[in-house]
Every structure is written in C-alpha cells, then in structure tokens.
C-alpha cells in the first residue's frame, strides 16, 4: 500500500475538515432576513378630489420620469455624510424604486385631480392627453437622522394649446416619524405626497 505524499495528507487532514465545517455552517446557520418596503398612495379619504373637476375629466400623461442612477438598486439608500452613501443589503424595495415612484404618483394624481385618465409615458409613442408632466428627480433619499429629501425639476405642458410649458423646481423635506427604515420610508412617502399635490395644483391652475 502506497503512502500518502505530504500534499495529499495535508488536503485530507486539514483542508477537508475546514470545507466540511463551512458546509455545515451554511446549512445550519441562520442569516438575517431581508425586509421589504414600498411607497404608498394618498388614502382616498385624505385626497383633495373635491377641488378637482367632477365632469369632463381631464387626461394627464406622466413621463418621462427619471431618477438618479445611484437609486437604481434594490436596497434602500441613506446618506451618512455629504459624500457617503449607505446601502443596507437587508433593507430593500419591494419593487424597482422608479416603478414604485411612478405608480404612486399616478395614483395620487388620479385622486387629487378626480380623473381616471392618467397615462404612462411610452417611448414608442405618446398617448394623447390634455397635459403632460415631465419629471427629472435629482435626489430622493434620507440622511442619517431620518430626514427625507426630494429634489425634482419638472414641467407641465398644456397639450391643448401652444402655451409655453410651466417649469418648476421642487425641493421637499420631511422628518422621520419613527426610528429605523420604516420611519425613513414614511418620510420619503410624505415628500412624494407633497410633490403630487404641487403637480395637481399646477394642473388645476391651467384648467379653463
């Protein structure tokens, strides 16, 4: 019977036990579960639909809507300093943030303007509408103390006339209602609600 050489012996007596322990740890250990969050629309009971047209509902085309690239990830992003981002692997958005932002904004405007005619922008062709909202988000995050920030450059184009577009910049901030990610997301949600109200007010001012 041949004797094992030094390399084979080292693998059998040292490497194999280490591999076995790692495999046991992977199968029996527990990892921290991920938590998922999402933005939500304005409750119908809190909407300002009474100020919107009740007949001959206007139509609104939302888009394009752009968010900064640093938000194009599953994880919730917070800032700990002027130049430092924190990406927590275990706090995640339940859907892509841009999709969530878009959907909630559409639901809010439908309620605030009392219209079912809210359309999403399609690059292959634009849906005819009375108004088009073009949105460029440059910031949508929270800082270490939980305060949420939303900065948006946006335009409202009255598609019924050749009047110049209404161009605006919104800088919104909301304090966290509680500690932890739940409070952070709630604060971000409130900035989006406020932004929805600003758009609705701008559209109302153009309705004749």
C-alpha positions in Angstrom: 0.0 0.0 0.0 1.4 3.3 -1.1 2.0 6.0 1.5 0.2 9.4 1.0 2.5 12.2 0.0 2.7 15.4 2.0 0.3 17.3 -0.2 -2.4 14.6 -0.1 -2.1 14.2 3.6 -2.4 18.0 4.1 -5.6 18.0 2.0 -7.1 15.1 3.8 -6.3 16.1 7.3 -6.5 19.9 7.1 -8.5 21.2 4.0 -11.3 18.6 4.0 -12.3 19.3 7.7 -12.4 23.0 7.0 -14.6 22.6 4.0 -16.9 20.3 5.9 -17.3 22.8 8.7 -18.1 25.6 6.2 -20.7 23.4 4.6 -22.3 22.7 8.0 -22.3 26.3 8.8 -24.1 27.2 5.5 -26.8 24.6 6.0 -27.4 25.0 9.7 -26.7 28.7 10.3 -29.3 31.4 10.1 -28.8 34.6 8.1 -30.5 37.9 8.8 -33.8 38.1 6.9 -34.3 40.9 4.4 -37.2 43.4 5.0 -39.1 44.9 2.0 -40.6 48.4 1.8 -42.7 50.3 -0.6 -44.2 53.8 -1.1 -48.0 54.1 -1.0 -50.5 56.5 -2.5 -52.7 59.0 -0.7 -55.7 57.4 1.0 -58.9 58.4 -0.8 -60.3 59.9 2.4 -57.4 62.3 2.6 -57.4 63.3 -1.1 -58.4 66.8 -2.3 -60.6 65.5 -5.0 -63.4 67.9 -4.1 -61.4 70.7 -5.7 -60.9 68.8 -9.0 -63.2 68.7 -12.0 -66.1 66.3 -11.5 -67.3 66.1 -15.1 -65.4 66.1 -18.4 -62.4 64.7 -16.6 -59.0 65.9 -17.8 -56.4 63.5 -19.1 -52.7 63.5 -17.9 -49.7 61.9 -19.4 -47.0 61.3 -16.8 -43.5 61.0 -18.2 -40.8 60.6 -18.9 -39.8 60.2 -15.3 -36.1 59.8 -14.4 -34.4 59.0 -11.2 -30.6 59.3 -10.5 -28.5 56.2 -11.2 -27.5 55.8 -7.5 -31.1 54.8 -6.7 -31.2 52.1 -9.4 -30.8 49.3 -6.9 -32.9 47.0 -4.8 -31.6 48.3 -1.5 -32.8 51.4 0.4 -30.2 54.2 0.3 -29.3 56.5 3.1 -26.6 59.2 3.4 -24.2 59.4 6.4 -22.3 62.4 5.2 -22.0 64.8 2.3 -20.3 62.2 0.1 -21.0 58.8 1.6 -23.9 56.5 0.8 -25.0 53.6 2.9 -26.6 50.6 1.1 -28.1 48.1 3.6 -28.2 44.7 2.0 -31.2 43.7 4.2 -33.5 46.7 3.7 -34.9 46.5 0.2 -37.6 48.0 -2.0 -40.4 45.6 -2.8 -40.2 46.7 -6.5 -37.9 48.9 -8.5 -38.0 52.4 -6.9 -38.6 54.1 -10.2 -41.6 51.9 -10.9 -42.9 52.4 -7.4 -42.4 56.2 -7.6 -44.2 56.3 -11.0 -47.1 54.1 -9.8 -47.8 56.1 -6.6 -47.5 59.4 -8.4 -50.1 58.2 -10.9 -52.5 57.0 -8.2 -52.1 60.3 -6.3 -52.8 62.5 -9.3 -55.8 60.4 -10.2 -57.3 61.1 -6.8 -56.2 64.7 -6.5 -57.5 65.6 -9.9 -60.5 63.3 -9.7 -59.8 61.7 -13.1 -59.2 58.1 -14.2 -57.4 59.4 -17.3 -53.8 59.0 -16.1 -51.5 57.6 -18.7 -47.9 56.3 -18.5 -45.4 57.6 -21.0 -44.4 55.2 -23.7 -41.3 55.9 -25.8 -42.8 54.1 -28.8 -45.5 56.7 -29.0 -47.3 59.2 -26.8 -50.8 58.8 -25.6 -52.9 61.9 -26.5 -53.7 63.8 -23.3 -54.6 67.3 -22.1 -51.5 67.7 -20.0 -48.1 66.1 -19.9 -45.9 66.0 -16.8 -42.1 65.7 -17.4 -40.2 64.8 -14.3 -36.4 64.7 -13.5 -35.7 63.6 -10.0 -32.2 64.6 -8.9 -32.4 63.5 -5.2 -34.7 61.1 -3.4 -33.1 59.7 -0.2 -32.7 60.1 3.5 -29.9 61.3 5.8 -28.6 59.6 8.9 -31.2 61.3 11.2 -34.0 60.0 9.1 -35.0 63.2 7.3 -36.1 62.6 3.7 -35.2 64.8 0.8 -36.8 65.0 -2.6 -35.5 67.4 -5.3 -37.2 67.5 -8.7 -37.1 69.6 -11.8 -40.5 69.3 -13.6 -42.6 70.7 -16.4 -46.4 70.8 -17.0 -47.2 71.1 -20.7 -50.7 72.1 -21.7 -51.2 69.9 -24.8 -54.4 71.7 -25.7 -52.7 74.9 -26.5 -49.3 76.2 -27.7 -48.6 78.0 -24.5 -45.1 77.6 -23.0 -44.7 74.7 -20.5 -44.9 75.6 -16.8 -41.4 74.8 -15.5 -40.8 74.3 -11.8 -38.2 73.0 -9.2 -39.4 71.4 -6.0 -37.2 70.9 -3.0 -39.0 69.0 -0.4 -38.1 67.6 3.1 -39.9 65.6 5.7 -38.8 64.4 9.1 -38.8 60.7 10.1 -41.9 59.7 12.0 -40.0 57.0 13.8 -36.6 55.4 14.0 -35.4 52.8 11.6 -36.1 52.2 8.0 -39.9 52.3 8.4 -39.6 55.9 9.6 -37.3 56.7 6.7 -39.6 55.3 4.1 -42.6 57.0 5.6 -40.7 60.4 5.4 -39.9 59.7 1.7 -43.5 58.9 1.1 -44.6 62.2 2.6 -42.3 64.1 0.3 -43.8 62.3 -2.7 -47.3 63.1 -1.5 -46.4 66.8 -1.2 -44.9 66.7 -4.6 -48.0 65.1 -6.0 -50.0 68.0 -4.5 -47.8 70.6 -6.2 -48.3 69.0 -9.6 -52.1 68.8 -9.0 -52.2 72.4 -8.1 -50.3 73.4 -11.2 -52.6 71.4 -13.5 -55.7 72.9 -11.8 -54.3 76.4 -12.5 -54.2 75.6 -16.2 -57.7 74.1 -16.4 -60.0 76.6 -18.0 
